[in-house]
């Protein structure tokens, strides 16, 4: 490497470090502006959220009390010039312990498959229908295998030369060690 090439490298690294520091400063300024703006808006936002929640509760209470008049027969929505109130049905499946549920499903499916085989009929449900399984290679364990063993599984070990630029950073937050010039 010539001294000209080395000086060019140092010049580029210096420019990179300066621009990186300027970018970090600009990002910090942006965050400060955002926080300042948010501080002014957060109280208004909170007041509006509370007011909306209170109005929604009052509308729900009034709608519940007037349900028969607002929703005759099978009607589930009521439009006004100022908006609409609507009841929609929904369901969800919930459980406390996923592992226990999976074990119970496995047991029920095994029993169902046995009954179906005995009665010479297809099972009503199977584990494959009721349980989601995800199988994927365990990379941590595979890393310990040789390249030949990995090849047998259709896996190859990739070697990469990663490149990263680290900007110069002054360590002003650390106290000087004994013997260092200050």
C-alpha positions in Angstrom: 0.0 0.0 0.0 1.4 3.4 -0.9 1.3 6.3 1.4 -1.1 8.0 -1.1 -3.6 5.1 -0.8 -3.3 5.0 2.9 -3.9 8.8 3.2 -6.9 8.4 0.9 -8.3 5.7 3.2 -7.8 7.9 6.2 -9.4 10.9 4.4 -12.5 8.8 3.5 -12.8 7.4 7.1 -12.5 10.9 8.4 -15.3 12.1 6.1 -17.4 9.1 7.1 -16.9 9.8 10.8 -17.8 13.5 10.4 -20.9 12.7 8.4 -22.0 10.0 10.8 -21.6 12.4 13.8 -23.6 15.0 11.9 -26.3 12.5 11.1 -26.5 11.4 14.8 -26.8 15.0 15.8 -29.6 15.7 13.3 -31.5 12.6 14.4 -31.2 13.7 18.1 -32.5 17.1 17.1 -35.4 15.5 15.2 -36.3 13.4 18.3 -36.1 16.5 20.5 -38.5 18.4 18.2 -40.9 15.4 18.1 -40.9 15.2 21.9 -41.5 18.9 22.2 -44.4 18.7 19.8 -45.8 15.7 21.5 -45.6 17.4 24.9 -47.9 20.1 23.7 -50.2 17.6 22.0 -50.3 14.8 24.6 -52.6 16.6 27.1 -55.1 17.5 24.2 -54.9 13.9 23.0 -55.6 12.5 26.5 -58.5 14.8 27.0 -60.0 13.8 23.6 -59.5 10.1 24.3 -61.2 10.3 27.7 -64.1 12.4 26.2 -64.6 9.9 23.4 -64.6 7.0 25.9 -67.2 8.8 28.0 -69.4 9.6 25.0 -69.1 6.0 23.7 -70.1 4.7 27.1 -73.1 7.1 27.2 -74.2 6.1 23.7 -73.9 2.4 24.6 -76.0 2.8 27.8 -78.7 4.8 25.9 -78.7 2.4 22.9 -79.0 -0.6 25.3 -82.0 1.1 27.0 -83.6 1.9 23.6 -82.7 -1.4 22.0 -86.2 -2.6 21.1 -87.1 0.8 19.4 -83.8 1.2 17.6 -83.4 -2.4 16.4 -86.8 -3.9 15.4 -86.9 -7.5 14.3 -83.5 -8.8 13.1 -82.1 -5.3 12.5 -78.6 -4.8 14.1 -77.8 -1.2 13.1 -79.4 2.2 13.3 -78.3 5.1 11.2 -78.8 8.7 12.0 -77.7 11.9 10.3 -74.9 12.1 12.8 -73.6 8.5 12.7 -74.6 4.9 13.2 -74.8 2.5 16.1 -74.4 -1.1 15.4 -74.2 -4.4 17.2 -72.1 -7.1 15.6 -71.7 -10.7 16.7 -68.2 -12.2 17.1 -66.6 -15.1 18.8 -63.1 -16.0 19.8 -61.4 -19.0 21.1 -59.3 -18.5 24.2 -57.3 -20.7 26.5 -55.0 -20.3 29.4 -52.4 -23.0 28.8 -51.5 -23.8 25.2 -49.5 -26.9 26.1 -52.4 -28.4 28.0 -54.7 -27.7 25.2 -52.4 -29.3 22.7 -52.0 -32.4 24.9 -55.8 -32.7 25.2 -56.3 -32.4 21.5 -53.6 -35.0 20.8 -55.3 -37.4 23.2 -58.8 -36.8 21.8 -57.5 -37.2 18.2 -55.8 -40.5 19.1 -59.0 -41.7 20.7 -61.1 -40.6 17.7 -58.8 -42.3 15.2 -59.0 -45.5 17.3 -62.8 -45.4 17.3 -62.9 -44.6 13.6 -60.6 -47.5 12.8 -62.8 -49.9 15.0 -66.0 -48.6 13.3 -64.4 -48.7 9.9 -65.1 -45.0 9.2 -63.0 -41.9 8.6 -62.2 -40.0 11.8 -64.2 -36.9 12.5 -61.1 -34.9 13.2 -57.3 -35.5 13.3 -54.3 -33.8 15.0 -53.2 -32.5 11.6 -56.5 -30.7 11.3 -56.6 -29.3 14.8 -53.0 -28.5 15.5 -50.5 -26.3 13.7 -47.0 -27.6 13.7 -43.9 -25.9 12.5 -40.7 -27.9 11.9 -37.6 -26.1 10.9 -33.8 -26.9 11.0 -32.2 -26.3 14.4 -29.2 -24.2 13.3 -27.5 -24.2 16.7 -27.2 -28.0 16.6 -26.4 -28.1 12.9 -23.4 -25.7 13.3 -21.6 -28.4 15.3 -21.7 -30.9 12.4 -19.0 -31.3 9.8 -19.4 -29.9 6.3 -19.8 -33.5 4.9 -22.6 -34.2 7.4 -24.3 -30.9 6.5 -24.0 -31.8 2.8 -25.9 -35.0 3.4 -28.8 -32.9 4.6 -28.6 -30.5 1.6 -27.0 -27.8 3.7 -23.8 -25.9 3.0 -21.7 -23.8 5.3 -21.3 -20.3 3.8 -18.3 -18.3 4.8 -18.7 -14.6 4.5 -16.3 -11.7 4.8 -18.5 -9.0 6.3 -17.5 -5.4 6.0 -18.4 -2.6 8.4 -17.3 0.9 8.9 -17.0 2.1 12.5 -16.9 5.9 12.8 -14.3 7.5 15.0 -15.8 8.2 18.4 -14.2 10.1 21.2 -14.7 8.3 24.5 -15.4 11.4 26.6 -17.7 9.7 28.9 -14.9 7.5 30.5 -12.5 8.9 33.1 -8.9 8.9 32.0 -6.7 6.1 33.3 -3.6 6.8 35.4 -0.7 7.9 33.2 -2.9 9.2 30.3 -2.6 12.8 29.3 -5.7 14.8 29.9 
